[in-house]
């Protein structure tokens, strides 16, 4: 029998409707928000319900083996194995970023028969969470520059803006740029740059928040610039925190998918590990501990 590639295995998989996967967890009705046939969001408020608390197994690693078993493949394999043993087990993973997917690293949905599906959806736009995070980040960036353009009431020093724009792509050309060119109506010329969305502070904050109010509070405390006399300027002072939280309200609901063995998996949030905590959201973990053993 010829060896099948990871992609061939994933594409040959017969998936169960996501409503059936949710039903295994006792979820139905308004708790489950379908995104097509095989993806859904789960109401994040369920993470705060009373009831039993499952046990948490944390899988961590430095680098994959030469055969490609890393954190994701190991986690998926463990979850499938424990479900096969009759333990009600949930899997939590972080979302892949488009940058590494199209770079050397490739996708982040596992490998071989230890995969989460629908693989292409997960690796590409999924349910739009990362786009929402990038948009929230860039809203703050636009509002900082607009504050300077409208008379600079906060006395921001354009040379000391620490907040970069972001996009979900590896693009070294945009790391350091000069913008605001084109005369008075087009802003103040200054040095600027882009980070990749998953390396943004918004992504790290998003994954630590416990609910929408907590998210808004954390966003308001972001230090995004300094004044001419060296005082920090926050997103709250800019007036951006409420609008940023509004852009992230749907993204806050964790995403439900399935493994190749039709076991439930939550994939939510994806901060890079070299600059942040490198794992799925706190909400996803807390929700799974309520839903499984």
C-alpha positions as YAML, in Angstrom:
chain: A
units: angstrom
residues:
- id: 1
  name: UNK
  ca: [0.00, 0.00, 0.00]
- id: 2
  name: UNK
  ca: [1.54, 3.38, -1.00]
- id: 3
  name: UNK
  ca: [2.36, 5.89, 1.77]
- id: 4
  name: UNK
  ca: [-0.21, 8.69, 1.80]
- id: 5
  name: UNK
  ca: [0.83, 12.26, 2.49]
- id: 6
  name: UNK
  ca: [-0.72, 14.25, 5.34]
- id: 7
  name: UNK
  ca: [-2.79, 16.23, 2.84]
- id: 8
  name: UNK
  ca: [-4.05, 13.08, 1.07]
- id: 9
  name: UNK
  ca: [-5.08, 11.56, 4.42]
- id: 10
  name: UNK
  ca: [-6.91, 14.74, 5.45]
- id: 11
  name: UNK
  ca: [-8.68, 15.13, 2.11]
- id: 12
  name: UNK
  ca: [-9.82, 11.48, 2.12]
- id: 13
  name: UNK
  ca: [-11.38, 11.83, 5.59]
- id: 14
  name: UNK
  ca: [-15.13, 11.51, 6.00]
- id: 15
  name: UNK
  ca: [-16.13, 14.16, 8.48]
- id: 16
  name: UNK
  ca: [-19.19, 14.10, 10.69]
- id: 17
  name: UNK
  ca: [-21.52, 17.15, 10.75]
- id: 18
  name: UNK
  ca: [-20.30, 19.56, 13.42]
- id: 19
  name: UNK
  ca: [-23.72, 19.41, 15.15]
- id: 20
  name: UNK
  ca: [-23.07, 15.70, 15.81]
- id: 21
  name: UNK
  ca: [-19.64, 16.47, 17.30]
- id: 22
  name: UNK
  ca: [-21.20, 19.16, 19.52]
- id: 23
  name: UNK
  ca: [-23.93, 16.74, 20.61]
- id: 24
  name: UNK
  ca: [-21.24, 14.36, 21.95]
- id: 25
  name: UNK
  ca: [-20.35, 17.17, 24.36]
- id: 26
  name: UNK
  ca: [-23.98, 17.76, 25.29]
- id: 27
  name: UNK
  ca: [-24.02, 21.04, 23.37]
- id: 28
  name: UNK
  ca: [-26.98, 22.14, 21.29]
- id: 29
  name: UNK
  ca: [-29.21, 25.08, 20.42]
- id: 30
  name: UNK
  ca: [-27.82, 28.56, 20.90]
- id: 31
  name: UNK
  ca: [-24.65, 27.27, 22.55]
- id: 32
  name: UNK
  ca: [-23.42, 26.17, 19.11]
- id: 33
  name: UNK
  ca: [-22.98, 28.67, 16.27]
- id: 34
  name: UNK
  ca: [-22.35, 26.76, 13.00]
- id: 35
  name: UNK
  ca: [-19.79, 28.08, 10.48]
- id: 36
  name: UNK
  ca: [-20.71, 25.80, 7.58]
- id: 37
  name: UNK
  ca: [-21.02, 22.00, 7.88]
- id: 38
  name: UNK
  ca: [-17.81, 21.15, 9.76]
- id: 39
  name: UNK
  ca: [-16.90, 24.15, 11.91]
- id: 40
  name: UNK
  ca: [-18.74, 25.88, 14.74]
- id: 41
  name: UNK
  ca: [-18.20, 28.39, 17.49]
- id: 42
  name: UNK
  ca: [-19.18, 27.61, 21.07]
- id: 43
  name: UNK
  ca: [-20.57, 30.31, 23.35]
- id: 44
  name: UNK
  ca: [-17.58, 31.37, 25.48]
- id: 45
  name: UNK
  ca: [-19.86, 32.06, 28.47]
- id: 46
  name: UNK
  ca: [-20.16, 28.29, 29.00]
- id: 47
  name: UNK
  ca: [-16.60, 28.36, 30.39]
- id: 48
  name: UNK
  ca: [-17.99, 30.09, 33.48]
- id: 49
  name: UNK
  ca: [-20.79, 27.63, 34.26]
- id: 50
  name: UNK
  ca: [-20.74, 25.72, 37.53]
- id: 51
  name: UNK
  ca: [-20.03, 22.02, 37.51]
- id: 52
  name: UNK
  ca: [-17.29, 19.46, 37.40]
- id: 53
  name: UNK
  ca: [-13.76, 20.37, 36.43]
- id: 54
  name: UNK
  ca: [-11.77, 18.03, 34.19]
- id: 55
  name: UNK
  ca: [-8.04, 17.34, 34.43]
- id: 56
  name: UNK
  ca: [-5.57, 19.22, 32.25]
- id: 57
  name: UNK
  ca: [-2.69, 17.57, 30.38]
- id: 58
  name: UNK
  ca: [-0.27, 20.13, 28.95]
- id: 59
  name: UNK
  ca: [1.78, 19.01, 25.95]
- id: 60
  name: UNK
  ca: [4.93, 21.02, 25.32]
- id: 61
  name: UNK
  ca: [8.08, 20.61, 23.23]
- id: 62
  name: UNK
  ca: [11.10, 22.39, 21.81]
- id: 63
  name: UNK
  ca: [11.13, 21.02, 18.25]
- id: 64
  name: UNK
  ca: [9.57, 18.13, 16.31]
- id: 65
  name: UNK
  ca: [11.31, 14.81, 15.66]
- id: 66
  name: UNK
  ca: [12.79, 14.20, 12.18]
- id: 67
  name: UNK
  ca: [9.58, 12.26, 11.40]
- id: 68
  name: UNK
  ca: [7.54, 15.36, 12.21]
- id: 69
  name: UNK
  ca: [5.91, 14.54, 15.54]
- id: 70
  name: UNK
  ca: [5.58, 17.83, 17.34]
- id: 71
  name: UNK
  ca: [3.20, 19.28, 19.93]
- id: 72
  name: UNK
  ca: [0.13, 19.17, 17.68]
- id: 73
  name: UNK
  ca: [0.58, 15.62, 16.39]
- id: 74
  name: UNK
  ca: [1.32, 14.38, 19.91]
- id: 75
  name: UNK
  ca: [-1.71, 16.20, 21.35]
- id: 76
  name: UNK
  ca: [-4.09, 14.86, 18.69]
- id: 77
  name: UNK
  ca: [-2.75, 11.32, 19.11]
- id: 78
  name: UNK
  ca: [-3.14, 11.50, 22.90]
- id: 79
  name: UNK
  ca: [-6.70, 12.82, 22.67]
- id: 80
  name: UNK
  ca: [-7.75, 10.12, 20.19]
- id: 81
  name: UNK
  ca: [-6.07, 7.40, 22.27]
- id: 82
  name: UNK
  ca: [-7.73, 8.46, 25.53]
- id: 83
  name: UNK
  ca: [-11.13, 8.74, 23.84]
- id: 84
  name: UNK
  ca: [-10.58, 5.20, 22.49]
- id: 85
  name: UNK
  ca: [-9.98, 4.09, 26.10]
- id: 86
  name: UNK
  ca: [-13.37, 5.50, 27.07]
- id: 87
  name: UNK
  ca: [-12.19, 8.74, 28.68]
- id: 88
  name: UNK
  ca: [-14.24, 11.77, 27.61]
- id: 89
  name: UNK
  ca: [-11.36, 13.83, 26.23]
- id: 90
  name: UNK
  ca: [-11.20, 17.28, 24.64]
- id: 91
  name: UNK
  ca: [-8.34, 18.55, 22.54]
- id: 92
  name: UNK
  ca: [-7.24, 22.21, 22.55]
- id: 93
  name: UNK
  ca: [-4.86, 23.65, 19.95]
- id: 94
  name: UNK
  ca: [-3.89, 27.11, 18.76]
- id: 95
  name: UNK
  ca: [-4.82, 28.42, 15.34]
- id: 96
  name: UNK
  ca: [-2.25, 28.37, 12.53]
- id: 97
  name: UNK
  ca: [-1.06, 31.67, 11.06]
- id: 98
  name: UNK
  ca: [-1.15, 32.17, 7.30]
- id: 99
  name: UNK
  ca: [2.49, 33.34, 7.34]
- id: 100
  name: UNK
  ca: [4.04, 30.00, 8.43]
- id: 101
  name: UNK
  ca: [1.40, 28.05, 6.44]
- id: 102
  name: UNK
  ca: [2.74, 29.60, 3.23]
- id: 103
  name: UNK
  ca: [6.32, 29.63, 4.51]
- id: 104
  name: UNK
  ca: [8.77, 26.85, 5.34]
- id: 105
  name: UNK
  ca: [6.76, 25.53, 8.32]
- id: 106
  name: UNK
  ca: [3.56, 24.64, 6.45]
- id: 107
  name: UNK
  ca: [0.28, 23.92, 8.22]
- id: 108
  name: UNK
  ca: [-0.44, 23.24, 11.86]
- id: 109
  name: UNK
  ca: [-3.24, 20.68, 11.85]
- id: 110
  name: UNK
  ca: [-1.16, 17.65, 12.88]
- id: 111
  name: UNK
  ca: [0.14, 14.89, 10.63]
- id: 112
  name: UNK
  ca: [-0.45, 11.32, 9.46]
- id: 113
  name: UNK
  ca: [-3.59, 9.95, 11.11]
- id: 114
  name: UNK
  ca: [-3.25, 12.35, 14.07]
- id: 115
  name: UNK
  ca: [-4.88, 15.35, 12.39]
- id: 116
  name: UNK
  ca: [-7.69, 17.83, 12.88]
- id: 117
  name: UNK
  ca: [-10.08, 18.51, 10.00]
- id: 118
  name: UNK
  ca: [-11.22, 20.34, 7.85]
- id: 119
  name: UNK
  ca: [-7.48, 20.83, 7.38]
- id: 120
  name: UNK
  ca: [-7.58, 23.47, 4.61]
- id: 121
  name: UNK
  ca: [-10.13, 25.61, 6.46]
- id: 122
  name: UNK
  ca: [-8.14, 25.48, 9.71]
- id: 123
  name: UNK
  ca: [-4.89, 26.41, 7.94]
- id: 124
  name: UNK
  ca: [-6.41, 29.20, 5.84]
- id: 125
  name: UNK
  ca: [-9.11, 31.67, 6.99]
- id: 126
  name: UNK
  ca: [-10.86, 29.32, 9.45]
- id: 127
  name: UNK
  ca: [-13.62, 31.37, 11.17]
- id: 128
  name: UNK
  ca: [-11.97, 34.77, 10.74]
- id: 129
  name: UNK
  ca: [-10.57, 35.19, 14.27]
- id: 130
  name: UNK
  ca: [-7.08, 36.20, 13.16]
- id: 131
  name: UNK
  ca: [-8.53, 38.72, 10.69]
- id: 132
  name: UNK
  ca: [-10.55, 40.24, 13.54]
- id: 133
  name: UNK
  ca: [-7.43, 40.50, 15.71]
- id: 134
  name: UNK
  ca: [-5.49, 42.18, 12.89]
- id: 135
  name: UNK
  ca: [-8.33, 44.63, 12.32]
- id: 136
  name: UNK
  ca: [-8.52, 45.54, 16.02]
- id: 137
  name: UNK
  ca: [-4.75, 46.09, 16.05]
- id: 138
  name: UNK
  ca: [-4.86, 48.30, 12.96]
- id: 139
  name: UNK
  ca: [-7.82, 50.31, 14.26]
- id: 140
  name: UNK
  ca: [-5.69, 51.39, 17.21]
- id: 141
  name: UNK
  ca: [-2.80, 52.22, 14.84]
- id: 142
  name: UNK
  ca: [-5.11, 54.38, 12.70]
- id: 143
  name: UNK
  ca: [-6.56, 56.13, 15.76]
- id: 144
  name: UNK
  ca: [-3.08, 57.01, 17.10]
- id: 145
  name: UNK
  ca: [-2.14, 58.69, 13.82]
- id: 146
  name: UNK
  ca: [-5.54, 60.37, 13.59]
- id: 147
  name: UNK
  ca: [-5.10, 61.83, 17.08]
- id: 148
  name: UNK
  ca: [-1.83, 63.39, 15.95]
- id: 149
  name: UNK
  ca: [-3.47, 64.63, 12.73]
- id: 150
  name: UNK
  ca: [-6.36, 66.26, 14.65]
- id: 151
  name: UNK
  ca: [-4.15, 68.62, 16.65]
- id: 152
  name: UNK
  ca: [-2.40, 66.01, 18.84]
- id: 153
  name: UNK
  ca: [-4.37, 66.66, 22.08]
- id: 154
  name: UNK
  ca: [-2.44, 63.90, 23.92]
- id: 155
  name: UNK
  ca: [0.94, 65.48, 22.98]
- id: 156
  name: UNK
  ca: [2.18, 62.21, 21.38]
- id: 157
  name: UNK
  ca: [5.78, 62.21, 20.12]
- id: 158
  name: UNK
  ca: [5.60, 60.65, 16.60]
- id: 159
  name: UNK
  ca: [9.14, 59.32, 17.12]
- id: 160
  name: UNK
  ca: [7.99, 57.35, 20.17]
- id: 161
  name: UNK
  ca: [4.96, 55.46, 18.85]
- id: 162
  name: UNK
  ca: [5.55, 51.85, 19.92]
- id: 163
  name: UNK
  ca: [2.43, 50.39, 18.25]
- id: 164
  name: UNK
  ca: [3.00, 48.76, 14.85]
- id: 165
  name: UNK
  ca: [0.45, 47.78, 12.25]
- id: 166
  name: UNK
  ca: [0.06, 44.07, 11.49]
- id: 167
  name: UNK
  ca: [-1.02, 41.54, 8.87]
- id: 168
  name: UNK
  ca: [-1.19, 37.74, 8.92]
- id: 169
  name: UNK
  ca: [1.63, 37.15, 6.45]
- id: 170
  name: UNK
  ca: [5.43, 36.83, 6.43]
- id: 171
  name: UNK
  ca: [6.45, 40.04, 4.61]
- id: 172
  name: UNK
  ca: [9.90, 41.30, 5.58]
- id: 173
  name: UNK
  ca: [9.53, 44.25, 3.18]
- id: 174
  name: UNK
  ca: [7.02, 45.82, 5.58]
- id: 175
  name: UNK
  ca: [8.91, 45.33, 8.85]
- id: 176
  name: UNK
  ca: [10.35, 48.86, 8.72]
- id: 177
  name: UNK
  ca: [8.68, 51.49, 6.57]
- id: 178
  name: UNK
  ca: [8.17, 55.26, 6.33]
- id: 179
  name: UNK
  ca: [4.54, 56.36, 6.02]
- id: 180
  name: UNK
  ca: [2.36, 59.47, 6.29]
- id: 181
  name: UNK
  ca: [3.85, 60.91, 3.10]
- id: 182
  name: UNK
  ca: [1.89, 63.04, 0.62]
- id: 183
  name: UNK
  ca: [1.46, 66.36, 2.39]
- id: 184
  name: UNK
  ca: [-0.58, 67.68, 5.29]
- id: 185
  name: UNK
  ca: [-3.89, 65.94, 4.47]
- id: 186
  name: UNK
  ca: [-2.22, 62.50, 4.48]
- id: 187
  name: UNK
  ca: [-0.76, 62.50, 7.98]
- id: 188
  name: UNK
  ca: [2.59, 63.07, 9.64]
- id: 189
  name: UNK
  ca: [5.62, 61.40, 8.02]
- id: 190
  name: UNK
  ca: [7.24, 58.95, 10.44]
- id: 191
  name: UNK
  ca: [9.00, 55.61, 10.73]
- id: 192
  name: UNK
  ca: [6.56, 52.74, 11.13]
- id: 193
  name: UNK
  ca: [6.36, 48.99, 10.52]
- id: 194
  name: UNK
  ca: [4.28, 45.83, 10.41]
- id: 195
  name: UNK
  ca: [4.34, 42.79, 12.70]
- id: 196
  name: UNK
  ca: [2.71, 39.46, 11.86]
- id: 197
  name: UNK
  ca: [-0.75, 39.36, 13.48]
- id: 198
  name: UNK
  ca: [0.00, 36.38, 15.72]
- id: 199
  name: UNK
  ca: [2.96, 38.28, 17.20]
- id: 200
  name: UNK
  ca: [0.74, 41.25, 18.10]
- id: 201
  name: UNK
  ca: [-0.06, 42.31, 21.65]
- id: 202
  name: UNK
  ca: [-3.77, 42.08, 20.78]
- id: 203
  name: UNK
  ca: [-3.38, 38.34, 20.09]
- id: 204
  name: UNK
  ca: [-1.60, 37.78, 23.42]
- id: 205
  name: UNK
  ca: [-4.24, 39.81, 25.31]
- id: 206
  name: UNK
  ca: [-7.10, 38.08, 23.46]
- id: 207
  name: UNK
  ca: [-5.83, 34.67, 24.59]
- id: 208
  name: UNK
  ca: [-5.55, 35.71, 28.25]
- id: 209
  name: UNK
  ca: [-8.98, 37.37, 28.53]
- id: 210
  name: UNK
  ca: [-11.74, 35.57, 30.43]
- id: 211
  name: UNK
  ca: [-14.73, 37.46, 28.96]
- id: 212
  name: UNK
  ca: [-15.60, 40.53, 26.86]
- id: 213
  name: UNK
  ca: [-15.42, 42.98, 29.79]
- id: 214
  name: UNK
  ca: [-12.02, 41.61, 30.85]
- id: 215
  name: UNK
  ca: [-10.81, 41.85, 27.23]
- id: 216
  name: UNK
  ca: [-11.90, 45.50, 27.01]
- id: 217
  name: UNK
  ca: [-10.14, 46.33, 30.30]
- id: 218
  name: UNK
  ca: [-6.91, 44.66, 29.16]
- id: 219
  name: UNK
  ca: [-7.04, 46.42, 25.77]
- id: 220
  name: UNK
  ca: [-7.52, 49.80, 27.43]
- id: 221
  name: UNK
  ca: [-4.23, 49.34, 29.32]
- id: 222
  name: UNK
  ca: [-2.10, 48.84, 26.19]
- id: 223
  name: UNK
  ca: [0.77, 51.36, 26.11]
- id: 224
  name: UNK
  ca: [0.99, 52.39, 22.45]
- id: 225
  name: UNK
  ca: [3.07, 55.60, 22.49]
- id: 226
  name: UNK
  ca: [4.84, 58.18, 24.65]
- id: 227
  name: UNK
  ca: [4.38, 61.93, 24.93]
- id: 228
  name: UNK
  ca: [7.09, 64.53, 24.25]
- id: 229
  name: UNK
  ca: [7.80, 64.57, 27.99]
- id: 230
  name: UNK
  ca: [8.07, 60.76, 28.20]
- id: 231
  name: UNK
  ca: [4.68, 59.85, 29.69]
- id: 232
  name: UNK
  ca: [2.99, 56.63, 28.42]
- id: 233
  name: UNK
  ca: [-0.15, 56.89, 26.26]
- id: 234
  name: UNK
  ca: [-2.68, 54.03, 26.45]
- id: 235
  name: UNK
  ca: [-5.32, 52.68, 24.06]
- id: 236
  name: UNK
  ca: [-7.88, 53.80, 26.66]
- id: 237
  name: UNK
  ca: [-6.68, 57.40, 26.38]
- id: 238
  name: UNK
  ca: [-6.83, 57.18, 22.59]
- id: 239
  name: UNK
  ca: [-10.46, 56.01, 22.96]
- id: 240
  name: UNK
  ca: [-9.94, 52.78, 21.04]
- id: 241
  name: UNK
  ca: [-10.56, 50.01, 23.61]
- id: 242
  name: UNK
  ca: [-14.35, 49.75, 23.23]
- id: 243
  name: UNK
  ca: [-14.23, 49.62, 19.44]
- id: 244
  name: UNK
  ca: [-11.38, 47.08, 19.52]
- id: 245
  name: UNK
  ca: [-13.39, 44.85, 21.88]
- id: 246
  name: UNK
  ca: [-16.45, 45.17, 19.60]
- id: 247
  name: UNK
  ca: [-14.37, 43.92, 16.65]
- id: 248
  name: UNK
  ca: [-13.32, 40.90, 18.73]
- id: 249
  name: UNK
  ca: [-16.68, 39.92, 20.26]
- id: 250
  name: UNK
  ca: [-17.41, 37.02, 17.87]
- id: 251
  name: UNK
  ca: [-13.79, 35.89, 17.81]
- id: 252
  name: UNK
  ca: [-13.95, 35.37, 21.59]
- id: 253
  name: UNK
  ca: [-16.15, 32.25, 21.07]
- id: 254
  name: UNK
  ca: [-13.88, 29.15, 20.74]
- id: 255
  name: UNK
  ca: [-13.92, 27.16, 17.47]
- id: 256
  name: UNK
  ca: [-15.05, 23.51, 17.45]
- id: 257
  name: UNK
  ca: [-13.74, 21.03, 14.85]
- id: 258
  name: UNK
  ca: [-12.97, 17.28, 14.90]
- id: 259
  name: UNK
  ca: [-10.05, 14.88, 14.69]
- id: 260
  name: UNK
  ca: [-9.86, 12.20, 11.99]
- id: 261
  name: UNK
  ca: [-11.45, 9.85, 14.57]
- id: 262
  name: UNK
  ca: [-14.38, 12.28, 15.03]
- id: 263
  name: UNK
  ca: [-13.33, 13.43, 18.47]
- id: 264
  name: UNK
  ca: [-14.05, 17.05, 19.44]
- id: 265
  name: UNK
  ca: [-11.23, 19.59, 19.16]
- id: 266
  name: UNK
  ca: [-11.18, 23.28, 20.03]
- id: 267
  name: UNK
  ca: [-8.80, 25.48, 18.06]
- id: 268
  name: UNK
  ca: [-8.73, 29.05, 19.35]
- id: 269
  name: UNK
  ca: [-6.14, 31.82, 19.40]
- id: 270
  name: UNK
  ca: [-2.56, 31.50, 18.30]
- id: 271
  name: UNK
  ca: [0.08, 33.74, 19.93]
- id: 272
  name: UNK
  ca: [3.63, 33.01, 18.76]
- id: 273
  name: UNK
  ca: [5.74, 31.19, 21.36]
- id: 274
  name: UNK
  ca: [8.93, 33.19, 20.82]
- id: 275
  name: UNK
  ca: [7.33, 36.46, 22.00]
- id: 276
  name: UNK
  ca: [4.21, 35.35, 23.93]
- id: 277
  name: UNK
  ca: [2.74, 32.26, 25.61]
- id: 278
  name: UNK
  ca: [2.43, 30.08, 22.50]
- id: 279
  name: UNK
  ca: [-0.77, 28.18, 23.29]
- id: 280
  name: UNK
  ca: [-4.53, 28.32, 22.77]
- id: 281
  name: UNK
  ca: [-6.75, 30.79, 24.63]
- id: 282
  name: UNK
  ca: [-7.52, 30.59, 28.35]
- id: 283
  name: UNK
  ca: [-11.24, 30.54, 27.44]
- id: 284
  name: UNK
  ca: [-10.74, 27.45, 25.24]
- id: 285
  name: UNK
  ca: [-8.93, 25.58, 28.03]
- id: 286
  name: UNK
  ca: [-11.50, 26.54, 30.70]
- id: 287
  name: UNK
  ca: [-14.40, 25.62, 28.42]
- id: 288
  name: UNK
  ca: [-12.88, 22.20, 27.64]
- id: 289
  name: UNK
  ca: [-12.31, 21.48, 31.32]
- id: 290
  name: UNK
  ca: [-16.07, 21.96, 31.82]
- id: 291
  name: UNK
  ca: [-17.01, 19.71, 28.88]
- id: 292
  name: UNK
  ca: [-14.70, 16.72, 29.37]
- id: 293
  name: UNK
  ca: [-12.92, 14.50, 31.88]
...
